[in-house]
Amino acid sequence: QVHIVESGGGLVQPGGSLRLSCAASGSIYTMYAMGWYRQAPGKQRDLVASMTSGGSTNYADSVKGRFTISRDNAKNTVNLQMNSLKPDDTAVYYCNAELNNGLRTAYYWGQGTQVTVSS
């Protein structure tokens, strides 16, 4: 069994910063990509940022230059530093991990953490 747990969401004013953290644990044989998605009310879940085990990153155009993804391969953790936050960044943020649990490779999701950007 694999567990994905996020933390760090909350309420922040426009222009502020937040740091999201995600830890994967359990039956992890090989960890591949880890990343963050977000879903605003009434919208689809979209990629925010992802990072491969080799360190290659991919960012949504809307967050480039403001958000930074990082990960610790030894600890199976991934973080998202979010700066210069805007009201449009308001969403539930989900951590995603592509991993092999010894039997198969699949994508696993966390429960989500709310980020609200408002004055």
C-alpha positions in Angstrom: 0.0 0.0 0.0 1.2 3.5 -0.9 0.4 6.7 1.0 0.7 10.2 -0.4 0.3 13.0 2.2 0.3 16.7 1.4 0.7 19.6 3.8 1.2 23.4 3.7 -1.9 24.8 2.2 -3.8 27.8 3.7 -5.0 31.3 3.2 -2.5 33.9 1.9 -2.8 37.4 0.6 -2.1 38.3 -3.1 1.7 38.6 -3.5 2.4 36.3 -0.6 4.1 32.9 -0.5 3.3 29.4 0.5 5.3 26.1 0.5 3.5 22.8 -0.1 5.1 19.6 0.9 4.3 16.0 -0.1 5.6 12.7 1.3 5.2 9.3 -0.3 5.5 6.2 1.9 4.7 2.5 1.9 5.4 -0.1 -0.8 7.6 2.0 -3.1 10.1 0.0 -5.2 11.0 2.7 -7.7 9.9 6.3 -7.7 9.6 8.0 -11.0 8.1 11.5 -11.5 6.6 13.5 -8.7 4.5 16.6 -9.2 1.7 18.9 -8.3 -1.7 19.4 -9.9 -4.5 21.8 -9.0 -8.2 22.0 -9.4 -10.3 25.1 -9.0 -14.1 24.8 -8.5 -15.8 23.9 -11.8 -12.5 23.3 -13.6 -10.5 20.3 -14.5 -7.4 19.2 -12.7 -4.3 20.6 -14.4 -0.6 20.1 -14.0 1.2 22.8 -12.0 4.8 21.4 -11.9 6.5 18.1 -12.1 10.0 16.7 -11.7 11.5 13.4 -12.9 13.8 11.4 -10.7 16.7 12.8 -12.8 15.7 16.3 -12.0 14.0 17.5 -15.2 11.2 19.9 -14.5 8.0 20.9 -16.3 5.9 23.9 -15.3 2.6 25.3 -16.4 3.0 28.6 -18.2 0.9 30.4 -15.6 3.3 29.6 -12.8 6.7 29.9 -14.5 9.0 32.3 -12.7 6.8 32.2 -9.5 6.7 28.5 -8.5 9.6 26.2 -7.9 9.4 22.4 -7.5 12.0 20.4 -5.6 12.3 16.9 -4.4 14.4 14.6 -2.2 14.7 11.3 -3.9 16.1 9.5 -0.8 13.0 10.6 1.2 10.4 10.4 -1.6 9.3 13.9 -0.9 8.4 16.8 -3.2 7.9 20.4 -2.4 6.3 23.4 -4.2 7.5 26.8 -3.3 4.9 29.3 -4.4 5.7 33.0 -4.6 3.9 36.1 -5.9 0.6 34.3 -5.4 -2.4 35.5 -7.3 -6.1 35.0 -6.7 -6.2 32.8 -9.8 -3.9 30.3 -8.0 -6.7 29.5 -5.6 -7.4 25.8 -5.9 -7.1 22.4 -4.2 -3.5 21.3 -4.9 -2.8 17.6 -5.3 0.4 15.7 -5.1 1.0 13.0 -7.7 3.6 10.3 -7.7 4.4 7.8 -10.5 5.9 4.8 -8.9 6.4 1.1 -9.0 5.2 -0.8 -5.9 7.0 -4.0 -6.8 4.1 -5.3 -8.9 3.2 -2.5 -11.2 3.8 1.1 -12.1 0.9 3.5 -11.5 0.1 7.0 -10.5 -0.9 7.8 -6.9 -2.7 10.9 -5.6 -2.8 12.6 -2.3 -6.0 13.9 -0.7 -5.3 17.5 -1.7 -4.6 20.7 0.2 -6.6 23.9 -0.2 -4.7 27.1 -1.2 -6.7 30.3 -1.1 -5.3 33.6 -2.3 -7.4 36.5 -1.2 -7.2 39.8 0.5 
